[in-house]
C-alpha cells in the first residue's frame, strides 16, 4: 500500500500527516481550524485517500501558518506516498457543481509545481475563516506535492459553496491521477522515463 507519514515542526506549527493513497476516504483531521478541518475531510472523502492530520499552531495570531504549513506537509506526504510514480495515471480533471458554484480542476503529478488559481471568493471570511487562506493552502500543497494545478471557479456567489467545490474538485481530480493505470501499471507515465 502506498503510504506516507510526515512530521513538520517549526517555531510556528507542529503538523503530522498520515496518508494512504489506496484507501477508502477515511479521515480524522484536527487542526484547530473548524472550517479547514471540514475542507480536509472533503479532500480525503472525495479523493478516497485515507488522511489523518494533527496540527497545533499559533492560532492566537491567526490561522495562516497552520493552514499553509498543513498544505506543505500534505504535499510532502503525497510526494513520499507516490514514490517514483510507477503505474499512476498522472493526470486528473473534474468539473464539480455544488449548488450555485461550479469549479473546474485539472492537474498533473509531474513533479513540476505550478498553480493557476482563478477562484473569486466574494466574502473575506467564511465564519471565522479567512477566505484568502484557501489559495494559500493550495499554493503550499501544489508546491510541495510537485503538482501542476489549475483551479477555475466558473460560477458561484456563496463563498462556502465555492471553497468547498474547489476542495472537492481537486479531490476528485487527485483520485483519478493517483490511481493505478491497469494498462501501464509497471511504467512511469512519461516518455522521459521519470517524473
N, C-alpha and C positions, 0 to 999 in steps of 0.2 A: 504494500500500500504506500502511495506517495504521501509522505507526511513531513511535517516540519515543526520545530519548536524554536522560538526566538525570544530572547530576553534582551531588552534595551533599557539601560539605566543612565540617566543624566541628572544634572542638578535640578531639572525641572519636572521630570517624569520618570516613572518606572513602569514598564509595559512588558507583559508576557503574552505571546500569541502561540496557540497550538492550532495547527491546521491539518486537515486530512482531505486531500483532493478527491478521493474516491468514496466520499461519504454519502449521506442522505440529507444533508442540510441541517444537521443538529447544531444548536448554538447555545452558548452560555456566556454572554458578553456583559462585563461590568466595568464601565469606565468612569462612573460618577456623573456622566452627562446623559440625562434621560433620553432626549430625542436622538442623540448619536447612537446610544445602545439600540434603540428601535431600528435605526437605519442599518447598523451592523447585523442585527438579526435578519433583516430583509436580505442583505447581501449573502448571508450564509444560506438561508432557506431557498432562495431562488437560483443560486449557483450550484446547489447540492454539495457544497463544500462544508465539511464539519469545522466549526470555528469556536474556540474558547479564548476569550480575551479578558485579561485583568489589567487594569490601568489605574495608577494613582498619579495625580499630577497637582500642579499649583493652581487649583481651581479657585482659590481665594483671589487670584489675579484675574484670570478669565479661563475660558475653555480652549483657547488657541493651541497651547503647547500639547495638551492632552490629545486633541483631535489630530493635529499634524503628526505628532510622534506615533500615534496609533497607525496612521497611514504609512509611515516609514517602516514600522515593524511588520505590518501586514504585507507590504511589498517584499520585504526581505524574506518573510516566511514563504511567500509564493515562489520566489526565486529558488529557495532551498528545496521546496517540495517538488518543483518541476525538474530539478537536476539538469541533465543535458538535453531535456525536452524530446527525447526519442519517443516517437509514436503519437505525439499530440496533434490535434487538428490545427493548432496555432492561431487561426483566425476565428472571430466570433462577431455576430451582429444581432441586434434586437431593436425592434420598433415596439415600444411599450406604451399602451394607454392606461391612464388612471384618472377617471372622471374627466375633468377639464384639461388635464395635462397629457401631452404626447411627447415622449422622449425617444430619440434615436441614438443608439450607441454602435460604434464599430471599433474593434480593437485587434491588435496584432501582438502576440507574445514574442516579439522579435529580438528582445534584448536592447532595443533602441527606444529609450523613453522619450515620449513627446505627448503633450496634452493640448488638444484643441477643445476649448470649453465655451460653447455658445449657449449658455443657460442663464436666463434672467430670472432671478428670484425677486418678486416685486416688493417684498417687505424686508426690513433689516433684521427681523427676528421671527423665529417660529417658537412660540412660548418664550423661554429664556435663551434659546439657542441662536447665536449669530449666524445668519444665512451665508455670509461670506466664507464660513468655515467649510461648507460643502465643497467648494472648489479647492480649498487648502488641503482637504483630505485626499481628493482625487489627484492633485498635483504630487503629493508625497507618495501615494500608492503607485502611481504610474512611474515616477522617477525611480523608486527603489524596487519596483517589480519588473523594470525593463519593458514597460508596456507602451506601445503607441496607442493612444486612447483618444477617440473623438466622441464627444457627447454634445448633442444638439437638442434643445427644447424647441419643438416645433409649434406647440400650443400650450396654453396654461395661464391661469390668473391666480391660482391658490398656491402660495409658496410651499406649504406642506405637501401638496399633491405633486408639485414639480420636483421637489427634492426627493421624495420617496420614489417617484417614477424613475429618476436618474439612478438611484441605487439599485432598483430592481432591474432596470435595463442593462446596467453594467453587469449585474449578477448573471443575467441570462446569457449575455454575450460571453462572459467568462466561462460559464458552464460549457458552452459549445467549444471554446478554444482549448480548454484543458483536457477535454475528452480524448480518449484513445481512438485514433483513426483505424478501424478494423482492416482497411485495405493497405495501410502502411505502418503497422504497429511496431515495426523493427527499424524505422528510419526517422532521421531528423528531417522535419519538413522545410528543407532549404536546399537549393542547388549548390550552396557553399559547403554543405555537409555539417554545418554547425550554426547554432543560434546563440 
